[in-house]
């Protein structure tokens, strides 16, 4: 019984540490408002909102560590794709690139919602 409780507290501690560490990294990249780049700002704001939803889900116990890690990995992948697209176009996103990123964000958002809704 003692081992089970210790494992549970270790998992909770690890989850919270991982969420806080990744939150800082995502907040740095996503929360920046880029003047004159509304498509970039929209994608960044959505990534930031999803990161907040993941953290809230972990904090209130609706998401476990594995779910949060998967969701954060997906968001990091989207942010990386966004950076590559911006690099190709001088810091801008084309409408098609924005559409593709939003499609991925929608899929990720639905998964987060389903996980938190259970």
N, CA, C and O of each residue as an XYZ file, in Angstrom:
472
protein
N       0.825     -1.190      0.000
C       0.000      0.000      0.000
C       0.868      1.253      0.000
O       0.609      2.205     -0.737
N       1.912      1.237      0.846
C       2.827      2.383      0.958
C       3.527      2.625     -0.385
O       3.670      3.771     -0.811
N       3.955      1.564     -1.040
C       4.647      1.689     -2.320
C       3.719      2.276     -3.377
O       4.138      3.100     -4.190
N       2.462      1.852     -3.365
C       1.495      2.360     -4.329
C       1.281      3.863     -4.136
O       1.214      4.609     -5.113
N       1.175      4.308     -2.895
C       0.992      5.733     -2.607
C       2.231      6.528     -3.010
O       2.118      7.615     -3.578
N       3.416      5.984     -2.713
C       4.658      6.662     -3.076
C       4.764      6.793     -4.592
O       5.168      7.836     -5.105
N       4.399      5.730     -5.302
C       4.435      5.771     -6.766
C       3.467      6.812     -7.305
O       3.788      7.542     -8.244
N       2.285      6.878     -6.711
C       1.289      7.846     -7.159
C       1.791      9.269     -6.954
O       1.654     10.113     -7.840
N       2.376      9.538     -5.779
C       2.890     10.886     -5.515
C       4.074     11.213     -6.423
O       4.237     12.357     -6.847
N       4.896     10.212     -6.719
C       6.012     10.430     -7.644
C       5.502     10.776     -9.029
O       6.028     11.674     -9.686
N       4.480     10.064     -9.470
C       3.906     10.318    -10.788
C       3.283     11.707    -10.847
O       3.448     12.423    -11.835
N       2.577     12.087     -9.805
C       1.965     13.423     -9.758
C       3.048     14.499     -9.774
O       2.930     15.496    -10.486
N       4.098     14.295     -8.989
C       5.203     15.254     -8.964
C       5.889     15.374    -10.312
O       6.202     16.475    -10.764
N       6.119     14.243    -10.948
C       6.748     14.240    -12.268
C       5.863     14.955    -13.283
O       6.349     15.742    -14.096
N       4.572     14.678    -13.230
C       3.634     15.304    -14.157
C       3.631     16.817    -14.006
O       3.680     17.552    -14.992
N       3.573     17.268    -12.774
C       3.551     18.709    -12.536
C       4.866     19.357    -12.988
O       4.849     20.438    -13.576
N       5.985     18.716    -12.722
C       7.280     19.264    -13.144
C       7.368     19.331    -14.668
O       7.838     20.322    -15.228
N       6.914     18.270    -15.330
C       6.948     18.242    -16.792
C       6.033     19.312    -17.376
O       6.385     19.980    -18.348
N       4.864     19.469    -16.779
C       3.920     20.474    -17.273
C       4.486     21.880    -17.118
O       4.369     22.706    -18.022
N       5.093     22.144    -15.980
C       5.660     23.480    -15.756
C       6.845     23.747    -16.676
O       6.990     24.850    -17.203
N       7.687     22.745    -16.869
C       8.859     22.923    -17.736
C       8.431     23.162    -19.176
O       8.945     24.063    -19.839
N       7.496     22.362    -19.656
C       7.069     22.532    -21.043
C       6.245     23.802    -21.207
O       6.254     24.414    -22.275
N       5.541     24.196    -20.170
C       4.746     25.421    -20.246
C       5.634     26.630    -20.479
O       5.295     27.517    -21.261
N       6.756     26.661    -19.808
C       7.684     27.771    -19.993
C       8.207     27.837    -21.410
O       8.295     28.911    -22.005
N       8.550     26.688    -21.941
C       9.070     26.647    -23.308
C       7.994     27.038    -24.317
O       8.257     27.808    -25.240
N       6.778     26.507    -24.142
C       5.698     26.833    -25.068
C       5.294     28.296    -24.931
O       5.000     28.951    -25.932
N       5.275     28.812    -23.720
C       4.867     30.199    -23.510
C       5.846     31.150    -24.181
O       5.441     32.171    -24.737
N       7.129     30.819    -24.132
C       8.120     31.671    -24.776
C       7.895     31.721    -26.270
O       7.949     32.797    -26.866
N       7.643     30.575    -26.891
C       7.510     30.547    -28.339
C       6.129     30.978    -28.803
O       6.005     31.585    -29.867
N       5.093     30.682    -28.037
C       3.742     30.914    -28.514
C       3.164     32.270    -28.121
O       2.325     32.803    -28.848
N       3.577     32.835    -27.015
C       2.920     34.037    -26.518
C       3.446     35.321    -27.149
O       2.975     36.407    -26.810
N       4.388     35.224    -28.035
C       4.958     36.415    -28.642
C       4.023     36.953    -29.717
O       3.645     36.234    -30.642
N       3.654     38.221    -29.586
C       2.836     38.885    -30.589
C       3.777     39.465    -31.635
O       4.654     40.267    -31.314
N       3.593     39.055    -32.887
C       4.460     39.499    -33.963
C       3.711     40.541    -34.780
O       2.812     40.189    -35.544
N       4.064     41.830    -34.634
C       3.345     42.880    -35.357
C       3.355     42.643    -36.867
O       4.390     42.324    -37.452
N       2.196     42.804    -37.478
C       2.092     42.663    -38.926
C       2.024     41.234    -39.409
O       2.128     40.983    -40.610
N       1.853     40.291    -38.500
C       1.804     38.881    -38.872
C       0.569     38.225    -38.242
O       0.709     37.396    -37.342
N      -0.629     38.579    -38.696
C      -1.845     38.073    -38.049
C      -1.997     36.560    -38.113
O      -2.534     35.965    -37.178
N      -1.541     35.919    -39.186
C      -1.657     34.457    -39.273
C      -0.756     33.784    -38.255
O      -1.146     32.806    -37.618
N       0.452     34.310    -38.104
C       1.399     33.776    -37.120
C       0.829     33.976    -35.721
O       0.876     33.066    -34.894
N       0.293     35.158    -35.455
C      -0.263     35.455    -34.135
C      -1.438     34.543    -33.803
O      -1.584     34.109    -32.660
N      -2.272     34.253    -34.789
C      -3.420     33.374    -34.546
C      -2.961     31.974    -34.150
O      -3.463     31.405    -33.181
N      -2.015     31.423    -34.893
C      -1.512     30.084    -34.592
C      -0.829     30.075    -33.226
O      -1.027     29.152    -32.436
N      -0.027     31.103    -32.950
C       0.650     31.181    -31.651
C      -0.353     31.259    -30.501
O      -0.162     30.621    -29.466
N      -1.418     32.038    -30.678
C      -2.429     32.167    -29.631
C      -3.142     30.842    -29.396
O      -3.419     30.479    -28.252
N      -3.436     30.126    -30.459
C      -4.102     28.827    -30.313
C      -3.197     27.834    -29.592
O      -3.660     27.073    -28.743
N      -1.898     27.841    -29.930
C      -0.953     26.955    -29.232
C      -0.896     27.303    -27.750
O      -0.868     26.415    -26.897
N      -0.879     28.584    -27.451
C      -0.844     29.031    -26.063
C      -2.114     28.607    -25.319
O      -2.041     28.144    -24.180
N      -3.273     28.764    -25.960
C      -4.537     28.352    -25.347
C      -4.557     26.855    -25.067
O      -5.001     26.426    -24.002
N      -4.079     26.064    -26.012
C      -4.067     24.612    -25.820
C      -3.114     24.217    -24.700
O      -3.405     23.304    -23.927
N      -1.986     24.897    -24.611
C      -1.047     24.614    -23.527
C      -1.709     24.891    -22.179
O      -1.538     24.124    -21.231
N      -2.460     25.982    -22.095
C      -3.178     26.306    -20.860
C      -4.226     25.246    -20.532
O      -4.408     24.896    -19.366
N      -4.914     24.733    -21.550
C      -5.919     23.687    -21.329
C      -5.265     22.390    -20.852
O      -5.816     21.696    -19.997
N      -4.112     22.064    -21.392
C      -3.393     20.857    -20.957
C      -2.988     21.005    -19.497
O      -3.185     20.091    -18.697
N      -2.423     22.153    -19.152
C      -2.001     22.387    -17.765
C      -3.191     22.324    -16.811
O      -3.087     21.755    -15.725
N      -4.311     22.901    -17.212
C      -5.504     22.866    -16.362
C      -6.002     21.431    -16.195
O      -6.448     21.045    -15.115
N      -5.924     20.648    -17.263
C      -6.341     19.254    -17.194
C      -5.474     18.431    -16.263
O      -5.975     17.572    -15.537
N      -4.177     18.690    -16.281
C      -3.260     18.000    -15.369
C      -3.529     18.449    -13.942
O      -3.579     17.628    -13.027
N      -3.700     19.746    -13.754
C      -3.900     20.294    -12.409
C      -5.168     19.759    -11.749
O      -5.177     19.488    -10.549
N      -6.236     19.607    -12.529
C      -7.480     19.131    -11.915
C      -7.675     17.621    -12.057
O      -8.733     17.097    -11.707
N      -6.668     16.926    -12.566
C      -6.700     15.466    -12.609
C      -7.452     14.875    -13.786
O      -7.651     13.661    -13.829
N      -7.873     15.684    -14.737
C      -8.583     15.159    -15.900
C      -7.636     14.549    -16.928
O      -8.048     13.703    -17.722
N      -6.378     14.967    -16.921
C      -5.367     14.404    -17.814
C      -4.282     13.757    -16.973
O      -3.884     14.285    -15.934
N      -3.807     12.601    -17.437
C      -2.677     11.990    -16.745
C      -1.384     12.388    -17.456
O      -1.410     13.077    -18.477
N      -0.269     11.951    -16.911
C       1.040     12.356    -17.439
C       1.230     11.917    -18.884
O       1.768     12.666    -19.700
N       0.792     10.713    -19.197
C       0.963     10.186    -20.556
C       0.156     11.007    -21.565
O       0.651     11.339    -22.642
N      -1.083     11.328    -21.208
C      -1.933     12.126    -22.095
C      -1.347     13.522    -22.290
O      -1.287     14.024    -23.412
N      -0.920     14.140    -21.204
C      -0.350     15.489    -21.284
C       0.910     15.494    -22.135
O       1.112     16.396    -22.948
N       1.754     14.493    -21.950
C       2.996     14.422    -22.731
C       2.690     14.271    -24.214
O       3.332     14.911    -25.048
N       1.716     13.430    -24.551
C       1.355     13.239    -25.960
C       0.808     14.532    -26.555
O       1.170     14.904    -27.671
N      -0.064     15.218    -25.812
C      -0.641     16.468    -26.304
C       0.425     17.549    -26.466
O       0.414     18.295    -27.445
N       1.332     17.630    -25.519
C       2.397     18.630    -25.607
C       3.359     18.312    -26.751
O       3.871     19.220    -27.406
N       3.602     17.030    -26.987
C       4.461     16.638    -28.108
C       3.814     17.044    -29.429
O       4.492     17.525    -30.337
N       2.496     16.849    -29.533
C       1.787     17.252    -30.747
C       1.850     18.764    -30.943
O       2.085     19.241    -32.053
N       1.639     19.515    -29.864
C       1.726     20.975    -29.960
C       3.131     21.427    -30.343
O       3.293     22.368    -31.120
N       4.139     20.763    -29.802
C       5.527     21.098    -30.150
C       5.784     20.814    -31.629
O       6.497     21.566    -32.294
N       5.204     19.730    -32.142
C       5.343     19.400    -33.557
C       4.698     20.483    -34.419
O       5.255     20.882    -35.442
N       3.538     20.951    -34.009
C       2.844     22.015    -34.758
C       3.670     23.298    -34.722
O       3.805     23.976    -35.740
N       4.223     23.634    -33.555
C       5.055     24.836    -33.433
C       6.300     24.726    -34.312
O       6.731     25.712    -34.910
N       6.871     23.534    -34.389
C       8.055     23.325    -35.229
C       7.694     23.489    -36.707
O       8.442     24.102    -37.468
N       6.541     22.936    -37.109
C       6.098     23.103    -38.499
C       5.859     24.571    -38.813
O       6.191     25.047    -39.898
N       5.279     25.285    -37.849
C       5.035     26.716    -38.031
C       6.361     27.452    -38.248
O       6.467     28.292    -39.142
N       7.362     27.140    -37.440
C       8.673     27.795    -37.568
C       9.299     27.523    -38.928
O       9.871     28.425    -39.539
N       9.194     26.299    -39.402
C       9.733     25.957    -40.723
C       9.016     26.731    -41.818
O       9.641     27.256    -42.739
N       7.675     26.795    -41.701
C       6.893     27.533    -42.705
C       7.250     29.019    -42.699
O       7.366     29.641    -43.755
N       7.421     29.579    -41.504
C       7.798     30.990    -41.398
C       9.173     31.231    -42.014
O       9.381     32.229    -42.705
N      10.100     30.329    -41.767
C      11.460     30.482    -42.290
C      11.471     30.501    -43.815
O      12.287     31.188    -44.430
N      10.560     29.742    -44.416
C      10.486     29.709    -45.883
C       9.944     31.008    -46.463
O      10.216     31.338    -47.617
N       9.172     31.751    -45.656
C       8.458     32.926    -46.183
C       8.802     34.222    -45.466
O       7.955     35.110    -45.369
N      10.005     34.349    -44.971
C      10.430     35.596    -44.346
C       9.638     35.964    -43.100
O       9.372     37.142    -42.866
N       9.263     34.989    -42.308
C       8.552     35.263    -41.062
C       7.039     35.288    -41.192
O       6.344     35.572    -40.217
N       6.519     34.999    -42.364
C       5.076     34.989    -42.602
C       4.582     33.563    -42.817
O       5.373     32.658    -43.085
N       3.284     33.370    -42.700
C       2.630     32.125    -43.071
C       1.714     32.408    -44.247
O       1.025     33.427    -44.276
N       1.707     31.503    -45.216
C       0.747     31.634    -46.307
C      -0.610     31.162    -45.805
O      -0.698     30.512    -44.763
N      -1.665     31.486    -46.541
C      -3.002     31.057    -46.151
C      -3.100     29.539    -46.107
O      -3.757     28.986    -45.226
N      -2.454     28.862    -47.048
C      -2.495     27.407    -47.091
C      -1.746     26.797    -45.894
O      -2.201     25.813    -45.312
N      -0.614     27.380    -45.536
C       0.134     26.891    -44.370
C      -0.681     27.097    -43.095
O      -0.734     26.219    -42.233
N      -1.315     28.263    -42.983
C      -2.160     28.533    -41.825
C      -3.310     27.531    -41.771
O      -3.646     27.030    -40.698
N      -3.908     27.241    -42.912
C      -5.007     26.286    -42.982
C      -4.557     24.910    -42.485
O      -5.261     24.267    -41.706
N      -3.396     24.467    -42.932
C      -2.885     23.160    -42.519
C      -2.559     23.123    -41.024
O      -2.848     22.137    -40.346
N      -1.962     24.192    -40.521
C      -1.655     24.254    -39.083
C      -2.943     24.274    -38.259
O      -3.037     23.601    -37.234
N      -3.929     25.046    -38.708
C      -5.213     25.094    -37.996
C      -5.920     23.743    -38.011
O      -6.577     23.372    -37.039
N      -5.788     23.018    -39.101
C      -6.377     21.677    -39.181
C      -5.752     20.767    -38.119
O      -6.458     20.016    -37.446
N      -4.439     20.838    -37.975
C      -3.749     20.048    -36.947
C      -4.138     20.515    -35.544
O      -4.339     19.699    -34.644
N      -4.242     21.826    -35.369
C      -4.645     22.366    -34.070
C      -6.070     21.943    -33.720
O      -6.359     21.649    -32.560
N      -6.955     21.910    -34.701
C      -8.335     21.471    -34.460
C      -8.371     20.015    -34.002
O      -9.094     19.668    -33.067
N      -7.594     19.176    -34.661
C      -7.539     17.756    -34.295
C      -7.017     17.591    -32.866
O      -7.570     16.826    -32.076
N      -5.962     18.309    -32.553
C      -5.379     18.246    -31.212
C      -6.356     18.791    -30.173
O      -6.487     18.231    -29.085
N      -7.032     19.872    -30.507
C      -7.997     20.476    -29.591
C      -9.139     19.510    -29.272
O      -9.564     19.403    -28.122
N      -9.629     18.812    -30.290
C     -10.706     17.842    -30.078
C     -10.246     16.707    -29.165
O     -11.002     16.259    -28.303
N      -9.018     16.245    -29.350
C      -8.494     15.173    -28.503
C      -8.377     15.635    -27.050
O      -8.725     14.896    -26.129
N      -7.886     16.857    -26.849
C      -7.770     17.398    -25.484
C      -9.162     17.502    -24.861
O      -9.354     17.145    -23.698
N     -10.124     17.987    -25.633
C     -11.494     18.127    -25.123
C     -12.075     16.766    -24.711
O     -12.681     16.645    -23.646
N     -11.891     15.755    -25.550
C     -12.407     14.417    -25.232
C     -11.763     13.865    -23.968
O     -12.441     13.255    -23.141
N     -10.469     14.073    -23.815
C      -9.770     13.572    -22.644
C     -10.242     14.264    -21.370
O     -10.394     13.625    -20.329
N     -10.470     15.562    -21.455
C     -10.880     16.330    -20.286
C     -12.357     16.140    -19.983
O     -12.785     16.374    -18.853
N     -13.144     15.721    -20.965
C     -14.586     15.597    -20.813
C     -14.990     14.275    -20.154
O     -16.133     14.134    -19.717
N     -14.086     13.320    -20.077
C     -14.422     11.991    -19.550
C     -14.731     12.017    -18.088
O     -15.031     10.977    -17.502
